[in-house]
Amino acid sequence: MRVLRPAACAAAALALTASLTGCGARIAGGGDGKAAENTVTIENCGRKVTFDKAPERVVTNDVGITEIMFALGLEDRMAGYVMPDDKGDLDHVPWKDAYKKTRWLSKQAITKEMAVDAHADLVFAGWGYGFGENGITPAALKKLGIDAYVLTESCRNGHGAARGVMPPLDALYTDLTQLGKLFGVEDRARKLIADFRSRVADVRKKAPKGDARPSVFLYDSGQDKPFTAGRYAAPDEIITKAGGRSITHDLADSWTTVGWETVVERDPDVIVVNDYGDTTAEQKKRFLLHYKPLANVSAVKHRRIITLDYADLVESPRNPAAIERLGAYLR
């Protein structure tokens, strides 16, 4: 049960350097069965966690995660967000006003110190989206009296470091549902999900079918070996719902590395370039078009390369718009 304010709780944890039982959420199943009426139990990456009240000072890491909170109208529950400059196009997203109202804490990956300084009572991040970097994990935060919510797209699936436990859009809908329950905005979550499902269904109706579906390769980065998306990363389902076939759908992981031989052998009709990082989308396209091993790949030969923003391609409320745009391109 929470008995201290977030700031006091974090400070006490740092001073005592011990795991606290007086702060944060509890794993469901313990206690004396006399939970208060306002407690909420949610499921996150296979664990049921009970909160005594909705968090009031959430810190998010990365753009897609931040915009999930914004899409649910929860900017007033946020202490701030952490993300690089490369947030994509913010001028036309529905949450541009929420960005203006919410404190941008850092351009660097989140750290425990950032969470403590922000008096956070919850950190919303993911494995590979903040967790696992700079020594920050849900367990490390728990020792500081700070709860964690793990992005469902990034849940570990029990095979080493591999991530992903469900189709990517289901991961988005799961997070909207669970967070809607936690923060008492379930109606808003249901309406968002219904809208997203309707938009995706409209694209599916128009999409190519059967053998007419073009094969698609998602190129994130890398020259020695390409970094790409397996079937548990958002691009896989974005490609599928748009009417294509991802050539790396057989990889039981989210974001991962393959060899160029795989790309050449599977000969994609279209390449989707992930626009983010120090290398621009134009530089990535030039590399693909001039990399000799790819010269006879259909997408390169016919210059069928489309760019989508990073925020379109990670789990985020931008996913339906990405499906609409890619669907139009593939048609």
Solvent accessible surface area in square Angstrom, and as a share of the most:
residue,aa,sasa,rsa
1,M,121,0.54
2,R,34,0.12
3,V,107,0.62
4,L,76,0.38
5,R,169,0.62
6,P,22,0.14
7,A,27,0.21
8,A,34,0.27
9,C,4,0.02
10,A,1,0.01
11,A,59,0.46
12,A,30,0.23
13,A,0,0.00
14,L,90,0.45
15,A,85,0.66
16,L,111,0.55
17,T,120,0.70
18,A,51,0.40
19,S,75,0.49
20,L,29,0.14
21,T,127,0.74
22,G,24,0.23
23,C,6,0.04
24,G,2,0.02
25,A,8,0.06
26,R,74,0.27
27,I,97,0.49
28,A,39,0.30
29,G,87,0.83
30,G,58,0.55
31,G,77,0.74
32,D,112,0.58
33,G,76,0.73
34,K,167,0.71
35,A,65,0.51
36,A,52,0.41
37,E,183,0.82
38,N,95,0.49
39,T,32,0.19
40,V,32,0.19
41,T,48,0.28
42,I,5,0.02
43,E,76,0.34
44,N,12,0.06
45,C,51,0.31
46,G,66,0.63
47,R,128,0.47
48,K,116,0.49
49,V,13,0.08
50,T,12,0.07
51,F,4,0.02
52,D,17,0.09
53,K,75,0.32
54,A,22,0.17
55,P,0,0.00
56,E,84,0.38
57,R,88,0.32
58,V,0,0.00
59,V,0,0.00
60,T,0,0.00
61,N,12,0.06
62,D,14,0.07
63,V,3,0.01
64,G,1,0.01
65,I,2,0.01
66,T,0,0.00
67,E,0,0.00
68,I,0,0.00
69,M,0,0.00
70,F,4,0.02
71,A,2,0.01
72,L,1,0.00
73,G,30,0.29
74,L,6,0.03
75,E,42,0.19
76,D,115,0.60
77,R,69,0.25
78,M,21,0.09
79,A,9,0.07
80,G,0,0.00
81,Y,9,0.03
82,V,1,0.00
83,M,3,0.01
84,P,64,0.40
85,D,93,0.48
86,D,53,0.27
87,K,21,0.09
88,G,35,0.34
89,D,64,0.33
90,L,41,0.20
91,D,102,0.53
92,H,154,0.69
93,V,14,0.08
94,P,112,0.70
95,W,31,0.11
96,K,92,0.39
97,D,81,0.42
98,A,7,0.06
99,Y,16,0.06
100,K,162,0.69
101,K,152,0.64
102,T,12,0.07
103,R,159,0.58
104,W,92,0.32
105,L,39,0.19
106,S,22,0.14
107,K,109,0.46
108,Q,128,0.57
109,A,36,0.28
110,I,0,0.00
111,T,30,0.18
112,K,62,0.26
113,E,113,0.51
114,M,40,0.18
115,A,0,0.00
116,V,22,0.13
117,D,108,0.56
118,A,4,0.03
119,H,81,0.36
120,A,1,0.01
121,D,5,0.03
122,L,0,0.00
123,V,0,0.00
124,F,0,0.00
125,A,0,0.00
126,G,0,0.00
127,W,51,0.18
128,G,50,0.49
129,Y,14,0.05
130,G,1,0.01
131,F,2,0.01
132,G,52,0.50
133,E,63,0.28
134,N,90,0.46
135,G,50,0.48
136,I,0,0.00
137,T,38,0.22
138,P,27,0.17
139,A,68,0.53
140,A,21,0.16
141,L,0,0.00
142,K,67,0.28
143,K,121,0.51
144,L,18,0.09
145,G,8,0.08
146,I,1,0.01
147,D,5,0.03
148,A,23,0.18
149,Y,2,0.01
150,V,13,0.08
151,L,1,0.01
152,T,4,0.02
153,E,2,0.01
154,S,1,0.00
155,C,1,0.01
156,R,102,0.37
157,N,36,0.18
158,G,71,0.68
159,H,140,0.63
160,G,72,0.69
161,A,74,0.57
162,A,15,0.11
163,R,28,0.10
164,G,2,0.02
165,V,68,0.39
166,M,55,0.24
167,P,67,0.42
168,P,5,0.03
169,L,7,0.03
170,D,57,0.30
171,A,1,0.00
172,L,0,0.00
173,Y,15,0.06
174,T,38,0.22
175,D,0,0.00
176,L,0,0.00
177,T,66,0.38
178,Q,33,0.15
179,L,0,0.00
180,G,0,0.00
181,K,88,0.37
182,L,4,0.02
183,F,12,0.05
184,G,60,0.58
185,V,38,0.22
186,E,77,0.35
187,D,86,0.44
188,R,117,0.43
189,A,2,0.01
190,R,142,0.52
191,K,148,0.63
192,L,35,0.18
193,I,21,0.11
194,A,61,0.47
195,D,67,0.35
196,F,8,0.03
197,R,129,0.47
198,S,61,0.39
199,R,71,0.26
200,V,10,0.06
201,A,43,0.34
202,D,66,0.34
203,V,9,0.05
204,R,96,0.35
205,K,154,0.65
206,K,127,0.54
207,A,6,0.05
208,P,29,0.18
209,K,126,0.53
210,G,50,0.48
211,D,152,0.79
212,A,72,0.56
213,R,71,0.26
214,P,22,0.14
215,S,7,0.05
216,V,0,0.00
217,F,0,0.00
218,L,2,0.01
219,Y,5,0.02
220,D,3,0.02
221,S,35,0.23
222,G,32,0.30
223,Q,106,0.47
224,D,134,0.69
225,K,124,0.52
226,P,0,0.00
227,F,67,0.28
228,T,0,0.00
229,A,2,0.01
230,G,0,0.00
231,R,75,0.27
232,Y,45,0.17
233,A,0,0.00
234,A,3,0.02
235,P,1,0.00
236,D,7,0.04
237,E,21,0.10
238,I,1,0.01
239,I,3,0.01
240,T,42,0.24
241,K,51,0.22
242,A,0,0.00
243,G,0,0.00
244,G,0,0.00
245,R,100,0.37
246,S,14,0.09
247,I,15,0.08
248,T,1,0.01
249,H,95,0.43
250,D,82,0.42
251,L,50,0.25
252,A,51,0.39
253,D,30,0.15
254,S,1,0.00
255,W,22,0.08
256,T,30,0.17
257,T,68,0.40
258,V,19,0.11
259,G,15,0.14
260,W,14,0.05
261,E,130,0.58
262,T,33,0.19
263,V,1,0.00
264,V,64,0.36
265,E,143,0.64
266,R,96,0.35
267,D,62,0.32
268,P,0,0.00
269,D,45,0.23
270,V,6,0.03
271,I,0,0.00
272,V,1,0.00
273,V,0,0.00
274,N,0,0.00
275,D,46,0.24
276,Y,65,0.25
277,G,44,0.42
278,D,154,0.80
279,T,59,0.34
280,T,72,0.42
281,A,11,0.09
282,E,98,0.44
283,Q,79,0.35
284,K,6,0.03
285,K,47,0.20
286,R,126,0.46
287,F,37,0.15
288,L,0,0.00
289,L,38,0.19
290,H,140,0.62
291,Y,59,0.22
292,K,175,0.74
293,P,70,0.44
294,L,0,0.00
295,A,56,0.44
296,N,124,0.63
297,V,3,0.01
298,S,19,0.12
299,A,0,0.00
300,V,9,0.05
301,K,116,0.49
302,H,103,0.46
303,R,169,0.62
304,R,81,0.30
305,I,19,0.09
306,I,13,0.07
307,T,28,0.16
308,L,0,0.00
309,D,35,0.18
310,Y,37,0.14
311,A,1,0.00
312,D,18,0.09
313,L,1,0.01
314,V,3,0.02
315,E,1,0.00
316,S,0,0.00
317,P,5,0.03
318,R,16,0.06
319,N,1,0.01
320,P,0,0.00
321,A,45,0.35
322,A,2,0.02
323,I,0,0.00
324,E,61,0.27
325,R,126,0.46
326,L,1,0.00
327,G,0,0.00
328,A,59,0.45
329,Y,91,0.35
330,L,22,0.11
331,R,129,0.47
